Each structure stands twice: as C-alpha cells, then as structure tokens.
Amino acid sequence: MDRTAIIDRETTETKISLKICLDGSGKYDVDTGIPFFDHMLELFARHGLFDLSVRAKGDISIDYHHTVEDVGIVLGQAVKSAVGDKAGMNRYGFFILPMDETLVRVAIDLCNRPILVYQLGDQNARIRDFNLSLCKEFFQAFANESGSNLHIKLEYGDEPHHIAEAAFKCFAKALSMSVAKDPRRGNNIPSTKGSI
C-alpha cells in the first residue's frame, strides 16, 4: 500500500494544500505562485520519486518568506504522517550530488529529534527575485515538522541557482533513501529502543 498523506493548512498569511506519496514515480503538480520555488519542488518530486501535489496561495506581494516556510511546514507534516511508525524503513539517508561546479552533501535521520545543520554558502545571493536564504527557512520548517535530523552542506560551488538546485535534488535523494523500506527489516522499527 502506498504511503500517502494529505495536509491542508490555512493561516492569515497562507493557504496550502499538499499531497505526497512516498512510493510514487516522480509525478508532480505544483503551484505556489513563486516560479523558482515551484521549480525546486518539481525537482524534489522527480529526483526523490515522490508523487507531489502542492497548491499554495500566500502573501507573496509582500514577501516570499511565509509561503516558502509554510510549504516546508506542510511538507514536513505530510512526510511524518506518511511514514507512520516507520516500521521496516531505513530511517537514515544520505547523498552527495554534483551540479556543474557545485557539490552538495545531505544526510538525514528521521528520528523525531529535529535539528537543522545548514551550510549552503552566501545567504544574500539571489536567483532573480528569490533570496537563497529562503531555502534555509524551508529546510528548517521541514526538519521541525518531520522530526528530522537534517544536515545540508555546500562542499563547493559558486552559482546560486546551481547551489539551490543541487540542495533540493540532494535532499530528495537522501529523503528517498531514508523512507525506503528494507525487506530484511520486516515490520521492525529501525531502533534498538523499539520506537522512534
């Protein structure tokens, strides 16, 4: 059975509806009103092989911050819901991804102990009207809501678009590994504590 979750969230700043299937094929339907962010979420779905639908309306005439952060919140909640008790899954995931001159490393543990360790270069860099610092807000919100120990590091690279793209693709690959089921585990929880 596919591990799927649907989350709807509405505040005075944003209205978001998100559906994710962790056992998908990389299909996506994304509209946040922020073209570059849509592109990053589409890359996330395609490279993680997640089926993802996102509809977000936010106060983007003021700033992109609320929409980007709140999509991170909702995605984190959806992943946490979809994995359930985490029986049989890997729990840990990691990837190193090249994007032209850029190399990014991501490691994740779905351990219910949220923390983000984030080193992704110049936070003042811009991709058109999208500030690279918003990526940190997205990943922090995801880590908090999914209960992830998430490490994202730029090993090297210069071009802001390549850096952001490498981070989202690498995050997708690492998350895909962490939620994947290992048949050797059966229905065992991936912890000596018996629960996560």
Salt bridges, closest charged atoms under 4 A:
GLU13 OE2 - HIS66 NE2 3.29
ASP23 OD1 - ARG3 NH2 2.82
ASP29 OD1 - ARG55 NH2 2.87
ASP59 OD2 - HIS66 ND1 2.83
GLU69 OE1 - HIS65 ND1 3.74
ASP70 OD2 - ARG9 NH1 3.05
ASP100 OD2 - HIS162 NE2 3.27
GLU101 OE1 - HIS162 ND1 2.71
ASP109 OD1 - ARG91 NE 2.62
GLU137 OE1 - HIS65 NE2 3.54
GLU155 OE2 - ARG105 NH1 3.32
GLU165 OE1 - HIS39 NE2 3.76
GLU165 OE1 - HIS161 NE2 3.14
GLU165 OE2 - LYS169 NZ 2.89
ASP182 OD2 - ARG184 NH2 2.74
